[in-house]
Amino acid sequence: MNSKNNIAWGIRWIIAILFLLSAVAKLYPSPYFAISTFEVKQLYPMGFSEGFAPFFSRILIGIEFALGILILQKNFLRSIVIPATILLLAVFTTHLMIETIQNGGNSGNCGCFGSLLPMTPIEAIVKNVVAIILLIWLVIIMPKSNERHDNFWVLTTTTFAAILMLFMLAPIQPVESDFSVSTPEETVADTTETAPVTLPQEVEKPTIDTAKKEIEKAVEVKAEPTEPAPKKSGYASYFSHIDKGRKTLCFFVPGCDHCRVAAKELTELKKKNKNFPEISIIFMNEEADLIPAFFKEAGAEYPYKIIEVIPFWKVLGSGKDTPGVKYLWNGNEYKYYWGINDNKFDPVDYEKLIHKTYSELKK
């Protein structure tokens, strides 16, 4: 009996640590930033609306906290707490299996432990299945005498307190009514003007000079353009001249080490290349007080704008991660580096890219 009791307590502590760690990890490195990132990267792709996601995320993490605590007490343990824990794990596992089938499960972060402990969907599925097996085993070996049914308020109070704590740690911020995310337009701006057609009163006799001018005009029309036609990138609300000429647009988080490395690499490239595309930065409003230190480490200061966490993730792009670096020419996007894996910023590749002519870029 003692050995079964010890095993039961061991399982309860494993599940408690698992759930508490999962909840705490979703608040790293700061509650609002972490929860907002969880909403954009995990809930939005699942179809949650922008209005409902902030409430659901806080309630879900609050329930994780509560279950991590309640698994260690006796009230309604077999009848409510353990079944609720298994149900939550089953829902997570089903979602991860669908994601694995649709997108593959060997890459990406499932978000189970936030950015503190990145885990692929397949790894998360294995973890959840093992936890479910342990919980079923717990129900089998745990003596019924270990359960009480007289203090239901313990469950409700713990759960509501945990959820309330989440809303206090990361208050829901009102959506800025004047903020809108522009998406790049697919149509090229027409810069030509159509003049009214008039019929000549008199047909002018062709001369050598007029024939020469017609030939020059024909050659001029057929000449290859040296730069792309103007296009709206969607970022003019941040930088008014972003769609004129060659530009380097960056998406950085002030406290992100990888972002600082990318900024430093851009500064080094700018020193080596006289006509380097002008650098502009959109910063996430997370640890904005670190921006001076960011520029100090980068080795130069650049024009920048600061936007809130959720709008930043939207502007960065669905499925994208920081650091982000875009090469724009007259508003046309020719390269987008993002994240720290396969698509990460490559200074050698970027240096080759900015030296390419328009005709080379079209190939």
Number of C-alpha atoms within 10 A of each C-alpha: 9 7 9 14 15 12 16 21 16 14 19 22 16 15 22 21 15 17 24 18 18 21 24 17 23 26 24 17 14 14 19 22 21 19 26 25 21 22 24 22 20 19 19 15 12 12 9 15 12 14 10 12 20 22 15 14 21 26 20 15 23 24 24 25 26 25 24 24 21 22 23 16 15 16 21 20 21 21 13 11 21 21 16 15 21 19 13 17 18 17 12 16 20 12 14 22 18 13 16 17 9 9 12 15 21 12 13 14 19 23 21 22 21 22 18 17 14 16 21 18 26 19 16 22 23 12 15 21 15 11 20 21 11 19 20 13 14 21 16 13 14 18 14 11 7 13 15 15 10 9 11 11 10 14 20 12 12 18 21 15 16 22 22 14 16 25 19 12 13 18 13 13 9 7 12 9 6 5 10 11 12 14 12 14 13 10 9 13 11 9 8 6 6 6 6 5 6 6 6 7 6 6 7 8 6 8 9 8 9 12 11 11 12 12 12 12 12 11 11 11 10 9 9 10 11 9 14 16 14 18 21 21 19 17 19 14 11 15 16 9 13 24 20 16 16 21 23 20 22 25 24 28 26 22 17 15 13 17 24 22 16 22 27 19 17 25 19 15 16 17 10 11 13 8 11 18 17 16 22 20 22 22 21 23 19 19 14 15 11 14 18 12 13 24 16 13 14 20 15 14 17 12 10 17 13 18 17 17 20 20 19 20 21 16 18 21 13 12 14 16 19 21 24 25 28 19 22 24 24 19 26 23 16 13 13 16 21 23 17 14 10 9 13 18 26 15 14 10 9 17 16 9 15 21 13 11 11 15 12 9 13 9 5
